[in-house]
Each structure stands twice: as structure tokens, then as C-alpha cells.
């Protein structure tokens, strides 16, 4: 991680779970880190978990990644204030309670797509403007899911509805980004990280019984893998990393 010391990282969905773990680990690794979330006060609270001399390297900014105008404004502000963006961690993601066949479910369906897919696309697009301008080695990491590789169907639990399709999209987008970054002639890596079950707030209350009975990862497990990915030398690109809790049966 020495190559990223004093460089700038942006993490979406940074107020809790995987995003919060990544934010703290990046700051501890020496990066100037900007956490984006709707609940910006929760990012500010993360400073208490950091050594006093590093707390000033964590910056919280309010942004709903499902709103394109907010994404454009906040990334322009970050690029201007911090002299460019070097690492982007697309972590923001949501699940909503519905089924694809339910009547009048347009709002939850669109919320999932706007956050998990369009938010990721727009954040990467805006970060690329900065990466292209400064021309330094850069890295984009998409926090994906094993449901982006294979839908998990358990009929006794609530439907995952649009969540797996949104993560399938991230799998495809990762390859498109890889190709586009190569064509751009800039040294920008992209990696998809696909965890199995992770103990975060993303799950609905109805899922809690299931989680209690299954092997599960902690957010810090995923964060440490992200540090490993970022720590690879310039000629190494981890394209897709799958992380499962030991004993996971699907």
C-alpha cells in the first residue's frame, strides 16, 4: 500500500458495513480518504476509531449516488479540493422488499437499479475525469456479490428480486470498464470483489433468521481483501475476487 500513501481515495456507501471498514483501513494505510453517504454524520463518527494523528485524513461528504446531479457535484468538488482522485471504491448498494411479479413495485425496483447500477456507473464516470486529467496510476474497485455470479434462490425466504440482476450488471460493467480503461491509454485498474454473506445492515429484518444459521463474513474481511487488491504491483490486475465464508453451502 506504500504506493498509495497520501493519495486520494473515494468510498461510496461509507457510513456503515463494508464501506465503513474500508474507509478506516484506507486511512490507516496512509490514504487521504473521502467517504460518501447520505448519513454523513455516521462517517464523521468513524474518526473516533482512528488514531488521533490520522483523523484529519478522513473527510465525509453527503451524496446519494442514485442522484446523478449529486454525484457530478460531489466528484467535481473532491477533484478540485484534493488535487485529483486516485482510488474509487464503489460500495454503495441496497436491497428492497418486493417481488418482480408484485403489482405497483416500480419504486423499489428503480431504487435498486439507480443505486447499485447507475450509481456505480456515474461515480466511475466522474472519477475517471479526474484520473484522466492527472494521469497517475489509479484503481477502481466495484464491491459486487456472489449473486452477481449465480442467483441464490431459497423459497422459504423473501425474494431477492432485482438485487441479483443488479449485481450481474456489475459483473458485466467491470469487464466493460477494463476494456475502456485500456483504450483510454491511462493506467487505471478495475476489480470486482464478490463476497458471500457479509454481516452488514443491507439485509432486511426478514433475512436475520437466515443469517443467524449460516456462515458469514465480517466487513473487515472484505476490507482486508480490498487492501490486498490495491497493494498489487502495477503490472498485476486482479480482475475478479470471490470471497466466501468457510462452510458456505451455495
C-alpha positions as protocol buffer text, in pm:
chain_id: "A"
residue {
  index: 1
  type: UNK
  ca { x: 0 y: 0 z: 0 }
}
residue {
  index: 2
  type: UNK
  ca { x: 304 y: 228 z: 11 }
}
residue {
  index: 3
  type: UNK
  ca { x: 231 y: 336 z: -349 }
}
residue {
  index: 4
  type: UNK
  ca { x: -96 y: 496 z: -232 }
}
residue {
  index: 5
  type: UNK
  ca { x: 38 y: 690 z: 66 }
}
residue {
  index: 6
  type: UNK
  ca { x: -101 y: 1045 z: 72 }
}
residue {
  index: 7
  type: UNK
  ca { x: -304 y: 971 z: -241 }
}
residue {
  index: 8
  type: UNK
  ca { x: -683 y: 1022 z: -252 }
}
residue {
  index: 9
  type: UNK
  ca { x: -946 y: 750 z: -223 }
}
residue {
  index: 10
  type: UNK
  ca { x: -1323 y: 791 z: -253 }
}
residue {
  index: 11
  type: UNK
  ca { x: -1553 y: 531 z: -95 }
}
residue {
  index: 12
  type: UNK
  ca { x: -1928 y: 527 z: -160 }
}
residue {
  index: 13
  type: UNK
  ca { x: -2173 y: 389 z: 93 }
}
residue {
  index: 14
  type: UNK
  ca { x: -1916 y: 470 z: 361 }
}
residue {
  index: 15
  type: UNK
  ca { x: -2145 y: 517 z: 661 }
}
residue {
  index: 16
  type: UNK
  ca { x: -2168 y: 150 z: 767 }
}
residue {
  index: 17
  type: UNK
  ca { x: -2073 y: -208 z: 691 }
}
residue {
  index: 18
  type: UNK
  ca { x: -1813 y: -280 z: 425 }
}
residue {
  index: 19
  type: UNK
  ca { x: -1779 y: 86 z: 330 }
}
residue {
  index: 20
  type: UNK
  ca { x: -1705 y: 195 z: 685 }
}
residue {
  index: 21
  type: UNK
  ca { x: -1447 y: -83 z: 727 }
}
residue {
  index: 22
  type: UNK
  ca { x: -1275 y: 14 z: 401 }
}
residue {
  index: 23
  type: UNK
  ca { x: -1268 y: 383 z: 493 }
}
residue {
  index: 24
  type: UNK
  ca { x: -1093 y: 311 z: 822 }
}
residue {
  index: 25
  type: UNK
  ca { x: -842 y: 71 z: 669 }
}
residue {
  index: 26
  type: UNK
  ca { x: -753 y: 310 z: 386 }
}
residue {
  index: 27
  type: UNK
  ca { x: -689 y: 593 z: 631 }
}
residue {
  index: 28
  type: UNK
  ca { x: -473 y: 365 z: 846 }
}
residue {
  index: 29
  type: UNK
  ca { x: -282 y: 267 z: 530 }
}
residue {
  index: 30
  type: UNK
  ca { x: -192 y: 632 z: 473 }
}
residue {
  index: 31
  type: UNK
  ca { x: -451 y: 743 z: 218 }
}
residue {
  index: 32
  type: UNK
  ca { x: -650 y: 1064 z: 224 }
}
residue {
  index: 33
  type: UNK
  ca { x: -999 y: 917 z: 222 }
}
residue {
  index: 34
  type: UNK
  ca { x: -1331 y: 1074 z: 130 }
}
residue {
  index: 35
  type: UNK
  ca { x: -1638 y: 884 z: 245 }
}
residue {
  index: 36
  type: UNK
  ca { x: -1965 y: 943 z: 63 }
}
residue {
  index: 37
  type: UNK
  ca { x: -2305 y: 860 z: 209 }
}
residue {
  index: 38
  type: UNK
  ca { x: -2648 y: 1002 z: 276 }
}
residue {
  index: 39
  type: UNK
  ca { x: -2586 y: 969 z: 653 }
}
residue {
  index: 40
  type: UNK
  ca { x: -2274 y: 1182 z: 659 }
}
residue {
  index: 41
  type: UNK
  ca { x: -2276 y: 1212 z: 1039 }
}
residue {
  index: 42
  type: UNK
  ca { x: -2204 y: 840 z: 1066 }
}
residue {
  index: 43
  type: UNK
  ca { x: -1886 y: 883 z: 863 }
}
residue {
  index: 44
  type: UNK
  ca { x: -1776 y: 1165 z: 1093 }
}
residue {
  index: 45
  type: UNK
  ca { x: -1829 y: 929 z: 1387 }
}
residue {
  index: 46
  type: UNK
  ca { x: -1582 y: 681 z: 1236 }
}
residue {
  index: 47
  type: UNK
  ca { x: -1298 y: 920 z: 1322 }
}
residue {
  index: 48
  type: UNK
  ca { x: -1316 y: 804 z: 1683 }
}
residue {
  index: 49
  type: UNK
  ca { x: -1196 y: 461 z: 1566 }
}
residue {
  index: 50
  type: UNK
  ca { x: -884 y: 611 z: 1409 }
}
residue {
  index: 51
  type: UNK
  ca { x: -555 y: 716 z: 1566 }
}
residue {
  index: 52
  type: UNK
  ca { x: -565 y: 1086 z: 1655 }
}
residue {
  index: 53
  type: UNK
  ca { x: -291 y: 1180 z: 1410 }
}
residue {
  index: 54
  type: UNK
  ca { x: -484 y: 1024 z: 1119 }
}
residue {
  index: 55
  type: UNK
  ca { x: -834 y: 1153 z: 1190 }
}
residue {
  index: 56
  type: UNK
  ca { x: -777 y: 1458 z: 970 }
}
residue {
  index: 57
  type: UNK
  ca { x: -729 y: 1228 z: 669 }
}
residue {
  index: 58
  type: UNK
  ca { x: -1093 y: 1117 z: 676 }
}
residue {
  index: 59
  type: UNK
  ca { x: -1336 y: 1353 z: 506 }
}
residue {
  index: 60
  type: UNK
  ca { x: -1712 y: 1299 z: 499 }
}
residue {
  index: 61
  type: UNK
  ca { x: -1930 y: 1428 z: 217 }
}
residue {
  index: 62
  type: UNK
  ca { x: -2303 y: 1389 z: 169 }
}
residue {
  index: 63
  type: UNK
  ca { x: -2407 y: 1217 z: -153 }
}
residue {
  index: 64
  type: UNK
  ca { x: -2691 y: 995 z: -267 }
}
residue {
  index: 65
  type: UNK
  ca { x: -2530 y: 803 z: -553 }
}
residue {
  index: 66
  type: UNK
  ca { x: -2870 y: 732 z: -706 }
}
residue {
  index: 67
  type: UNK
  ca { x: -2895 y: 1105 z: -787 }
}
residue {
  index: 68
  type: UNK
  ca { x: -2677 y: 1186 z: -1089 }
}
residue {
  index: 69
  type: UNK
  ca { x: -2667 y: 1558 z: -1015 }
}
residue {
  index: 70
  type: UNK
  ca { x: -2535 y: 1494 z: -664 }
}
residue {
  index: 71
  type: UNK
  ca { x: -2268 y: 1258 z: -798 }
}
residue {
  index: 72
  type: UNK
  ca { x: -2147 y: 1512 z: -1055 }
}
residue {
  index: 73
  type: UNK
  ca { x: -2126 y: 1791 z: -797 }
}
residue {
  index: 74
  type: UNK
  ca { x: -1952 y: 1597 z: -523 }
}
residue {
  index: 75
  type: UNK
  ca { x: -1689 y: 1443 z: -751 }
}
residue {
  index: 76
  type: UNK
  ca { x: -1609 y: 1781 z: -903 }
}
residue {
  index: 77
  type: UNK
  ca { x: -1568 y: 1919 z: -551 }
}
residue {
  index: 78
  type: UNK
  ca { x: -1340 y: 1632 z: -446 }
}
residue {
  index: 79
  type: UNK
  ca { x: -1122 y: 1661 z: -756 }
}
residue {
  index: 80
  type: UNK
  ca { x: -1081 y: 2033 z: -700 }
}
residue {
  index: 81
  type: UNK
  ca { x: -1024 y: 2022 z: -324 }
}
residue {
  index: 82
  type: UNK
  ca { x: -782 y: 1727 z: -317 }
}
residue {
  index: 83
  type: UNK
  ca { x: -598 y: 1765 z: -649 }
}
residue {
  index: 84
  type: UNK
  ca { x: -745 y: 1456 z: -807 }
}
residue {
  index: 85
  type: UNK
  ca { x: -889 y: 1113 z: -729 }
}
residue {
  index: 86
  type: UNK
  ca { x: -664 y: 807 z: -735 }
}
residue {
  index: 87
  type: UNK
  ca { x: -879 y: 524 z: -598 }
}
residue {
  index: 88
  type: UNK
  ca { x: -1255 y: 474 z: -619 }
}
residue {
  index: 89
  type: UNK
  ca { x: -1435 y: 208 z: -417 }
}
residue {
  index: 90
  type: UNK
  ca { x: -1791 y: 164 z: -544 }
}
residue {
  index: 91
  type: UNK
  ca { x: -1952 y: 11 z: -238 }
}
residue {
  index: 92
  type: UNK
  ca { x: -2298 y: 172 z: -214 }
}
residue {
  index: 93
  type: UNK
  ca { x: -2574 y: -85 z: -257 }
}
residue {
  index: 94
  type: UNK
  ca { x: -2926 y: -156 z: -139 }
}
residue {
  index: 95
  type: UNK
  ca { x: -3187 y: -432 z: -117 }
}
residue {
  index: 96
  type: UNK
  ca { x: -3560 y: -358 z: -122 }
}
residue {
  index: 97
  type: UNK
  ca { x: -3855 y: -571 z: -19 }
}
residue {
  index: 98
  type: UNK
  ca { x: -4069 y: -671 z: -317 }
}
residue {
  index: 99
  type: UNK
  ca { x: -4103 y: -941 z: -580 }
}
residue {
  index: 100
  type: UNK
  ca { x: -4063 y: -890 z: -952 }
}
residue {
  index: 101
  type: UNK
  ca { x: -4422 y: -1005 z: -1004 }
}
residue {
  index: 102
  type: UNK
  ca { x: -4572 y: -772 z: -744 }
}
residue {
  index: 103
  type: UNK
  ca { x: -4808 y: -500 z: -860 }
}
residue {
  index: 104
  type: UNK
  ca { x: -4705 y: -135 z: -825 }
}
residue {
  index: 105
  type: UNK
  ca { x: -4342 y: -213 z: -738 }
}
residue {
  index: 106
  type: UNK
  ca { x: -4182 y: 45 z: -967 }
}
residue {
  index: 107
  type: UNK
  ca { x: -4028 y: 250 z: -685 }
}
residue {
  index: 108
  type: UNK
  ca { x: -3829 y: -27 z: -506 }
}
residue {
  index: 109
  type: UNK
  ca { x: -3723 y: -179 z: -839 }
}
residue {
  index: 110
  type: UNK
  ca { x: -3592 y: 153 z: -969 }
}
residue {
  index: 111
  type: UNK
  ca { x: -3423 y: 234 z: -638 }
}
residue {
  index: 112
  type: UNK
  ca { x: -3213 y: -82 z: -664 }
}
residue {
  index: 113
  type: UNK
  ca { x: -3110 y: -16 z: -1024 }
}
residue {
  index: 114
  type: UNK
  ca { x: -3045 y: 355 z: -965 }
}
residue {
  index: 115
  type: UNK
  ca { x: -2818 y: 282 z: -667 }
}
residue {
  index: 116
  type: UNK
  ca { x: -2649 y: -49 z: -746 }
}
residue {
  index: 117
  type: UNK
  ca { x: -2601 y: 1 z: -1120 }
}
residue {
  index: 118
  type: UNK
  ca { x: -2643 y: 361 z: -1231 }
}
residue {
  index: 119
  type: UNK
  ca { x: -2479 y: 500 z: -918 }
}
residue {
  index: 120
  type: UNK
  ca { x: -2174 y: 282 z: -980 }
}
residue {
  index: 121
  type: UNK
  ca { x: -2161 y: 385 z: -1347 }
}
residue {
  index: 122
  type: UNK
  ca { x: -2196 y: 757 z: -1275 }
}
residue {
  index: 123
  type: UNK
  ca { x: -1942 y: 756 z: -989 }
}
residue {
  index: 124
  type: UNK
  ca { x: -1688 y: 577 z: -1208 }
}
residue {
  index: 125
  type: UNK
  ca { x: -1754 y: 815 z: -1496 }
}
residue {
  index: 126
  type: UNK
  ca { x: -1693 y: 1119 z: -1276 }
}
residue {
  index: 127
  type: UNK
  ca { x: -1386 y: 969 z: -1106 }
}
residue {
  index: 128
  type: UNK
  ca { x: -1242 y: 887 z: -1448 }
}
residue {
  index: 129
  type: UNK
  ca { x: -1250 y: 1257 z: -1541 }
}
residue {
  index: 130
  type: UNK
  ca { x: -1007 y: 1322 z: -1258 }
}
residue {
  index: 131
  type: UNK
  ca { x: -794 y: 1012 z: -1324 }
}
residue {
  index: 132
  type: UNK
  ca { x: -766 y: 1103 z: -1691 }
}
residue {
  index: 133
  type: UNK
  ca { x: -666 y: 1459 z: -1607 }
}
residue {
  index: 134
  type: UNK
  ca { x: -391 y: 1384 z: -1356 }
}
residue {
  index: 135
  type: UNK
  ca { x: -259 y: 1077 z: -1543 }
}
residue {
  index: 136
  type: UNK
  ca { x: -136 y: 889 z: -1236 }
}
residue {
  index: 137
  type: UNK
  ca { x: -179 y: 516 z: -1179 }
}
residue {
  index: 138
  type: UNK
  ca { x: -530 y: 465 z: -1046 }
}
residue {
  index: 139
  type: UNK
  ca { x: -765 y: 187 z: -938 }
}
residue {
  index: 140
  type: UNK
  ca { x: -1143 y: 136 z: -935 }
}
residue {
  index: 141
  type: UNK
  ca { x: -1292 y: -137 z: -717 }
}
residue {
  index: 142
  type: UNK
  ca { x: -1655 y: -247 z: -754 }
}
residue {
  index: 143
  type: UNK
  ca { x: -1798 y: -421 z: -448 }
}
residue {
  index: 144
  type: UNK
  ca { x: -2005 y: -688 z: -621 }
}
residue {
  index: 145
  type: UNK
  ca { x: -2164 y: -1006 z: -476 }
}
residue {
  index: 146
  type: UNK
  ca { x: -2168 y: -1378 z: -535 }
}
residue {
  index: 147
  type: UNK
  ca { x: -2525 y: -1317 z: -652 }
}
residue {
  index: 148
  type: UNK
  ca { x: -2361 y: -1143 z: -946 }
}
residue {
  index: 149
  type: UNK
  ca { x: -2229 y: -1484 z: -1047 }
}
residue {
  index: 150
  type: UNK
  ca { x: -2523 y: -1711 z: -958 }
}
residue {
  index: 151
  type: UNK
  ca { x: -2868 y: -1620 z: -825 }
}
residue {
  index: 152
  type: UNK
  ca { x: -2931 y: -1766 z: -481 }
}
residue {
  index: 153
  type: UNK
  ca { x: -3287 y: -1895 z: -455 }
}
residue {
  index: 154
  type: UNK
  ca { x: -3425 y: -2000 z: -117 }
}
residue {
  index: 155
  type: UNK
  ca { x: -3802 y: -2021 z: -145 }
}
residue {
  index: 156
  type: UNK
  ca { x: -3858 y: -2007 z: 228 }
}
residue {
  index: 157
  type: UNK
  ca { x: -3706 y: -1657 z: 248 }
}
residue {
  index: 158
  type: UNK
  ca { x: -3807 y: -1324 z: 88 }
}
residue {
  index: 159
  type: UNK
  ca { x: -3729 y: -1276 z: -280 }
}
residue {
  index: 160
  type: UNK
  ca { x: -3402 y: -1104 z: -372 }
}
residue {
  index: 161
  type: UNK
  ca { x: -3592 y: -955 z: -669 }
}
residue {
  index: 162
  type: UNK
  ca { x: -3371 y: -705 z: -854 }
}
residue {
  index: 163
  type: UNK
  ca { x: -3062 y: -739 z: -634 }
}
residue {
  index: 164
  type: UNK
  ca { x: -2901 y: -1034 z: -823 }
}
residue {
  index: 165
  type: UNK
  ca { x: -2973 y: -877 z: -1166 }
}
residue {
  index: 166
  type: UNK
  ca { x: -2815 y: -553 z: -1046 }
}
residue {
  index: 167
  type: UNK
  ca { x: -2502 y: -743 z: -941 }
}
residue {
  index: 168
  type: UNK
  ca { x: -2495 y: -938 z: -1268 }
}
residue {
  index: 169
  type: UNK
  ca { x: -2482 y: -596 z: -1430 }
}
residue {
  index: 170
  type: UNK
  ca { x: -2181 y: -503 z: -1215 }
}
residue {
  index: 171
  type: UNK
  ca { x: -2002 y: -818 z: -1335 }
}
residue {
  index: 172
  type: UNK
  ca { x: -2054 y: -715 z: -1696 }
}
residue {
  index: 173
  type: UNK
  ca { x: -1973 y: -350 z: -1629 }
}
residue {
  index: 174
  type: UNK
  ca { x: -1640 y: -450 z: -1471 }
}
residue {
  index: 175
  type: UNK
  ca { x: -1528 y: -607 z: -1798 }
}
residue {
  index: 176
  type: UNK
  ca { x: -1652 y: -309 z: -2000 }
}
residue {
  index: 177
  type: UNK
  ca { x: -1460 y: -75 z: -1768 }
}
residue {
  index: 178
  type: UNK
  ca { x: -1147 y: -286 z: -1807 }
}
residue {
  index: 179
  type: UNK
  ca { x: -1166 y: -257 z: -2184 }
}
residue {
  index: 180
  type: UNK
  ca { x: -1247 y: 113 z: -2179 }
}
residue {
  index: 181
  type: UNK
  ca { x: -963 y: 194 z: -1938 }
}
residue {
  index: 182
  type: UNK
  ca { x: -718 y: 11 z: -2166 }
}
residue {
  index: 183
  type: UNK
  ca { x: -846 y: 205 z: -2468 }
}
residue {
  index: 184
  type: UNK
  ca { x: -809 y: 529 z: -2274 }
}
residue {
  index: 185
  type: UNK
  ca { x: -431 y: 470 z: -2264 }
}
residue {
  index: 186
  type: UNK
  ca { x: -431 y: 550 z: -1891 }
}
residue {
  index: 187
  type: UNK
  ca { x: -304 y: 308 z: -1627 }
}
residue {
  index: 188
  type: UNK
  ca { x: -634 y: 251 z: -1447 }
}
residue {
  index: 189
  type: UNK
  ca { x: -707 y: -90 z: -1300 }
}
residue {
  index: 190
  type: UNK
  ca { x: -1055 y: -221 z: -1223 }
}
residue {
  index: 191
  type: UNK
  ca { x: -1151 y: -506 z: -992 }
}
residue {
  index: 192
  type: UNK
  ca { x: -1478 y: -672 z: -897 }
}
residue {
  index: 193
  type: UNK
  ca { x: -1494 y: -805 z: -540 }
}
residue {
  index: 194
  type: UNK
  ca { x: -1772 y: -1061 z: -488 }
}
residue {
  index: 195
  type: UNK
  ca { x: -1832 y: -1154 z: -124 }
}
residue {
  index: 196
  type: UNK
  ca { x: -2066 y: -1419 z: 1 }
}
residue {
  index: 197
  type: UNK
  ca { x: -2283 y: -1337 z: 301 }
}
residue {
  index: 198
  type: UNK
  ca { x: -2146 y: -1040 z: 496 }
}
residue {
  index: 199
  type: UNK
  ca { x: -2276 y: -920 z: 831 }
}
residue {
  index: 200
  type: UNK
  ca { x: -2399 y: -572 z: 734 }
}
residue {
  index: 201
  type: UNK
  ca { x: -2708 y: -354 z: 758 }
}
residue {
  index: 202
  type: UNK
  ca { x: -2806 y: -416 z: 397 }
}
residue {
  index: 203
  type: UNK
  ca { x: -3023 y: -714 z: 488 }
}
residue {
  index: 204
  type: UNK
  ca { x: -3393 y: -687 z: 555 }
}
residue {
  index: 205
  type: UNK
  ca { x: -3524 y: -785 z: 901 }
}
residue {
  index: 206
  type: UNK
  ca { x: -3679 y: -1091 z: 736 }
}
residue {
  index: 207
  type: UNK
  ca { x: -3330 y: -1215 z: 648 }
}
residue {
  index: 208
  type: UNK
  ca { x: -3195 y: -1209 z: 1005 }
}
residue {
  index: 209
  type: UNK
  ca { x: -3314 y: -1559 z: 1094 }
}
residue {
  index: 210
  type: UNK
  ca { x: -3136 y: -1696 z: 787 }
}
residue {
  index: 211
  type: UNK
  ca { x: -2814 y: -1510 z: 867 }
}
residue {
  index: 212
  type: UNK
  ca { x: -2800 y: -1647 z: 1220 }
}
residue {
  index: 213
  type: UNK
  ca { x: -2790 y: -2002 z: 1088 }
}
residue {
  index: 214
  type: UNK
  ca { x: -2529 y: -1957 z: 813 }
}
residue {
  index: 215
  type: UNK
  ca { x: -2153 y: -1896 z: 791 }
}
residue {
  index: 216
  type: UNK
  ca { x: -2093 y: -1525 z: 744 }
}
residue {
  index: 217
  type: UNK
  ca { x: -1811 y: -1280 z: 674 }
}
residue {
  index: 218
  type: UNK
  ca { x: -1743 y: -960 z: 864 }
}
residue {
  index: 219
  type: UNK
  ca { x: -1697 y: -627 z: 681 }
}
residue {
  index: 220
  type: UNK
  ca { x: -1332 y: -620 z: 788 }
}
residue {
  index: 221
  type: UNK
  ca { x: -1271 y: -945 z: 596 }
}
residue {
  index: 222
  type: UNK
  ca { x: -1376 y: -777 z: 272 }
}
residue {
  index: 223
  type: UNK
  ca { x: -1181 y: -462 z: 352 }
}
residue {
  index: 224
  type: UNK
  ca { x: -858 y: -655 z: 401 }
}
residue {
  index: 225
  type: UNK
  ca { x: -907 y: -814 z: 59 }
}
residue {
  index: 226
  type: UNK
  ca { x: -952 y: -468 z: -92 }
}
residue {
  index: 227
  type: UNK
  ca { x: -618 y: -363 z: 60 }
}
residue {
  index: 228
  type: UNK
  ca { x: -458 y: -672 z: -95 }
}
residue {
  index: 229
  type: UNK
  ca { x: -600 y: -581 z: -437 }
}
residue {
  index: 230
  type: UNK
  ca { x: -478 y: -223 z: -412 }
}
residue {
  index: 231
  type: UNK
  ca { x: -137 y: -343 z: -296 }
}
residue {
  index: 232
  type: UNK
  ca { x: -60 y: -536 z: -613 }
}
residue {
  index: 233
  type: UNK
  ca { x: 227 y: -406 z: -829 }
}
residue {
  index: 234
  type: UNK
  ca { x: 143 y: -201 z: -1141 }
}
residue {
  index: 235
  type: UNK
  ca { x: 169 y: -498 z: -1379 }
}
residue {
  index: 236
  type: UNK
  ca { x: -78 y: -711 z: -1179 }
}
residue {
  index: 237
  type: UNK
  ca { x: -454 y: -665 z: -1209 }
}
residue {
  index: 238
  type: UNK
  ca { x: -691 y: -880 z: -1005 }
}
residue {
  index: 239
  type: UNK
  ca { x: -999 y: -875 z: -1224 }
}
residue {
  index: 240
  type: UNK
  ca { x: -1247 y: -1066 z: -1008 }
}
residue {
  index: 241
  type: UNK
  ca { x: -1207 y: -1181 z: -649 }
}
residue {
  index: 242
  type: UNK
  ca { x: -1464 y: -1407 z: -482 }
}
residue {
  index: 243
  type: UNK
  ca { x: -1467 y: -1428 z: -101 }
}
residue {
  index: 244
  type: UNK
  ca { x: -1675 y: -1687 z: 80 }
}
residue {
  index: 245
  type: UNK
  ca { x: -1712 y: -1760 z: 449 }
}
residue {
  index: 246
  type: UNK
  ca { x: -1579 y: -2108 z: 516 }
}
residue {
  index: 247
  type: UNK
  ca { x: -1861 y: -2360 z: 501 }
}
residue {
  index: 248
  type: UNK
  ca { x: -2094 y: -2156 z: 281 }
}
residue {
  index: 249
  type: UNK
  ca { x: -2319 y: -2406 z: 103 }
}
residue {
  index: 250
  type: UNK
  ca { x: -2425 y: -2206 z: -202 }
}
